[in-house]
């Protein structure tokens, strides 16, 4: 008998049986189910299975946390259930049957930006490092900057901009590529489309404001003239163009005979899209993006910015649960394009820290619960490094009160951050390393906000538990009625 045979049998029963499983896969630590009827899953019974460390539902998938031994568990489950596993991508596709239209739209947005995050993170680190080199006058250098006294670091600073420029100014190329990849269309056409939005032939987007209208280059078609303006770092124009390209290719693949599709599908998809991008979609997208960034920036720089910061800080963790937090990537990038910095992203990093600190309090109070520590300690570390889902779904939402404490701590930190107008040069690594992406002059203020995000959730989590606030789900020994951890300390 396999190590997980009994637990796998119970899990199969409690998820509603084989007939209720539309698809199943696994990742590094979790079983991922797409259930035909999610209401048939007995979550309470599942979480009592010895091998199970928690459950949550995200993006239409019912996920069961097993831990590092999930491959062995998955093999046992497949053998017992007779259900063939699918890839994670196939699982995601099947999961969309459980999503409403809004959730599907957010899922698409997430899938577009997720492949870009590694580049955005490294770009943020590079820009943060360059800020230190060229933006901070140091007292021990007689008030000079590092690039002013060292030719070596001046060269390093200049070289790193090669990478930074590629990531941020040429971001539309990544967006249009990612859209074609997600839509299953020709990726090289997406890359070419992106290049046409940032080509050196065009007036750089950052130079438009300082260029007289008469000096803006244009294409002259005789009956009409079209301005040759680039869309460096612009998000929404690239997204609009990318989706138009994808849908045109999908349409023409259906109507053009396969024998000549290689010639005419790319032609009829790409050329009209490039024309539409520069004549219609680009200007509209630019206007929409500027409108959104202006509203957000106005809220964060107004006399009520403290309220905006507190509300955003409080609500960001719930946004992560719904998947709506992926929308902030586009807003952050638009703020950076329009104002060369973002005051929204620092609050996201602070929310990560706050939820991690709530888990830290749980680790402290539940010390001795060895099974839970297999989830809570890695989740806490992950949270402090910017990935909050394991902490929120595995611990904080399970007990409720740590999650609320984290939200309140995030609100306090967000309020503090906006009062001091803390700004980031770019999206970077969330959590504690987030300080690397902060504009240097705001380092001290952001450190204060980080301290708030650590202390407030920790203290509130302890108070909520000891005062019996929100803690009905704290682990209790049914035989004694006492907290499980108190029996194991």
Buried (B, 14 or more C-beta within 10 A) or exposed (E): EEEBBBBBBBBBEBBBEEEBBBBBBBEEBBBBBBBEEBEEBBBEBBBEBEBBBBBBBBBBBBBBBBBEEBEBBBBBBBEBBEBEBBEEEEBBBBBBEBBEEEBBEBBBBBBBBEEBEEBBBBBBBBBBBBBBBBBBEEEEEEEEBBBBEBEEBBEBBEEBBEBBBBBBBBBBBBBBBBBBBBBEBBBEBBBBBBBBBBEEEBBBBEBBEEEEEEEEEEEEEEEEEEBBBBBBBBBBBBBBBBBBBBBBBBEBBEEBEEEEBEEEBBEBBBEBBBEBBBBEBBBEBBEBBBEBBBEBBEBBEEEEBBEBBBBBBBBBBEBBBEBBBBBBBBBBBBBBBBBEBBBBBBBBBBBBBBBBBBBBBBBEBBBEBEBBBBBBBBBBBBBBBBBBBBBBBBBBBBBBBBBBBBBBBBBBBBBBBBBBBBBBBBBBBBBBBBBBBBBBEBBEBBEBBBEBBBBBBBBBBBEBBEEEBBBEEBBBEEEEEEBBBBEEE
